[in-house]
Amino acid sequence: MKLRDWCNADRAAFAAMNADADVMRYFPATQSRKESDASVDRCMARIKSDGFGFWAAELQETGAFIGFIGIQQASDYLPCAPATEIGWRLDKRYWGKGLAPEGARAALQYAFERLGISEVIAITSVNNSPSRRVMEKIGMAHDAAGDFDHPMVPLESPVSRHVLYRISSS
């Protein structure tokens, strides 16, 4: 797998992912093409301003776009901010192949070794067991005291409650 900058050719595949109810089942809703393109724009802007972010992920062998994996500064509205957050979202055709942990380990290595970041966090809805398994596979530990209701998700939503995971560089 290769993590790289986004390009305009990624937009259609990313929009298809974000419109897929299976891919987005741990989010409040699927995304329209306009919303998905705005997500790409935010990813690109963060990479440009910070030098890192949620990078496009592609298969090394074929060059196929498979989603995103990376690190970014956690949004200010999150109770765990300020922090460096790791995240991923992959097209369901690539689930269960070890690609999320592989890319996440590379992102952690970049954060710790190249950027000198001492701690990385991850968040997801409490019921997102696939992402929680990835977090545990890459050595993250659940910080139950840091769990929270996501401020951008309605409280009545089944994905409102979020868990916090942490990993330190030492």
C-alpha positions in Angstrom: 0.0 0.0 0.0 1.1 3.6 -0.7 -0.1 6.7 1.2 0.1 9.8 -1.1 -1.4 13.2 -1.7 -4.9 13.4 -3.0 -5.6 14.0 -6.7 -8.8 15.0 -8.5 -9.1 11.5 -10.0 -9.7 10.2 -6.4 -12.9 12.2 -6.0 -15.3 9.9 -7.8 -14.1 6.7 -6.0 -14.2 8.5 -2.7 -17.7 9.8 -3.3 -18.8 6.3 -4.1 -17.4 5.1 -0.8 -19.0 7.9 1.1 -22.4 7.1 -0.5 -22.1 3.4 0.5 -24.3 2.7 3.6 -21.9 -0.2 4.6 -18.8 2.0 4.6 -20.6 4.8 6.4 -22.6 2.7 8.9 -20.7 4.2 11.9 -21.3 7.7 10.8 -24.5 9.7 11.2 -25.2 9.6 7.4 -23.8 8.8 4.0 -22.3 11.8 2.1 -23.5 13.4 -1.1 -20.9 14.0 -3.9 -20.7 17.7 -2.8 -20.1 16.7 0.8 -17.5 14.1 -0.2 -15.7 16.6 -2.4 -15.6 19.0 0.5 -14.0 16.3 2.7 -11.3 15.8 0.0 -10.8 19.6 -0.1 -10.3 19.6 3.7 -7.9 16.7 3.6 -5.9 18.4 0.9 -5.9 21.7 2.8 -4.7 20.1 6.0 -1.8 18.3 4.2 -0.8 21.5 2.5 -0.9 23.6 5.7 0.4 21.0 8.2 2.6 18.8 6.0 0.5 15.8 7.0 -3.1 14.7 7.1 -5.4 12.0 6.0 -3.6 10.8 2.8 -5.1 9.0 -0.1 -4.3 5.3 0.1 -3.7 3.2 -3.0 -2.7 -0.4 -3.7 1.0 -0.5 -4.7 0.5 -3.2 -7.2 -2.4 -1.6 -9.2 -2.5 2.1 -8.2 -6.2 1.6 -7.3 -7.5 4.2 -4.8 -8.8 2.4 -1.8 -9.6 5.2 0.7 -7.6 7.2 3.2 -5.3 6.7 6.1 -3.3 9.2 8.0 -2.8 11.6 10.9 -4.2 15.1 11.5 -4.6 17.5 14.3 -7.9 16.7 16.0 -10.7 19.2 15.5 -10.9 21.9 18.1 -14.5 21.0 19.0 -13.5 17.5 20.2 -13.0 17.1 24.0 -9.7 15.3 23.4 -8.2 18.2 21.5 -5.5 19.4 21.2 -4.1 16.1 20.0 -2.8 14.3 16.9 -5.5 11.9 15.6 -5.0 8.8 13.4 -7.8 7.8 11.1 -8.8 5.6 8.1 -11.7 4.8 5.8 -11.4 2.1 3.2 -13.6 1.0 0.4 -15.4 -2.2 1.5 -13.8 -4.2 -1.3 -10.5 -3.9 0.7 -11.7 -4.7 4.2 -10.3 -7.7 6.0 -7.0 -7.7 4.0 -4.8 -6.1 6.7 -4.5 -2.8 4.8 -5.9 -0.5 7.5 -3.4 -1.8 10.1 -0.6 -1.7 7.6 -1.3 1.9 6.6 -2.0 3.0 10.2 1.4 1.6 11.3 3.1 3.6 8.6 1.2 6.7 9.7 2.2 6.1 13.3 5.8 5.6 12.3 5.7 8.9 10.4 4.2 10.7 13.4 6.7 9.4 15.9 9.9 9.2 13.9 9.5 12.1 11.4 7.3 14.5 13.3 8.5 13.8 16.8 4.9 13.5 18.1 4.8 11.9 21.5 1.2 10.6 21.5 -1.5 9.8 18.9 -5.2 9.3 19.6 -8.0 7.6 17.7 -11.7 8.0 18.1 -14.7 6.1 16.8 -18.3 5.3 17.7 -18.5 2.9 20.6 -20.1 0.3 18.4 -17.5 0.4 15.6 -15.8 -2.9 16.5 -13.9 -3.2 13.1 -12.0 0.1 13.7 -11.5 -0.7 17.4 -9.8 -3.9 16.3 -7.5 -2.0 14.0 -6.7 0.4 16.9 -5.8 -2.6 19.1 -3.8 -4.3 16.4 -1.6 -1.2 16.1 -1.0 -1.1 19.8 -3.4 1.5 20.9 -5.1 1.3 24.3 -8.7 2.3 25.2 -8.8 5.3 27.5 -12.3 4.8 28.9 -12.1 8.0 31.0 -11.8 9.9 27.7 -14.9 8.5 26.0 -17.4 11.2 25.0 -20.6 12.1 23.1 -19.5 13.5 19.8 -20.5 17.2 19.7 -21.3 17.0 16.0 -23.6 14.0 16.2 -27.1 14.2 17.7 -27.3 12.6 21.1 -30.2 10.3 20.0 -28.0 8.8 17.2 -26.6 5.3 17.8 -23.2 6.6 16.8 -23.1 9.6 19.2 -21.1 7.9 21.9 -17.4 7.7 21.0 -14.4 5.9 22.5 -10.9 7.3 22.8 -7.8 5.2 22.2 -4.2 6.4 22.7 -0.7 5.3 21.9 2.6 6.9 22.9 5.9 6.9 21.1 7.8 5.4 24.0 
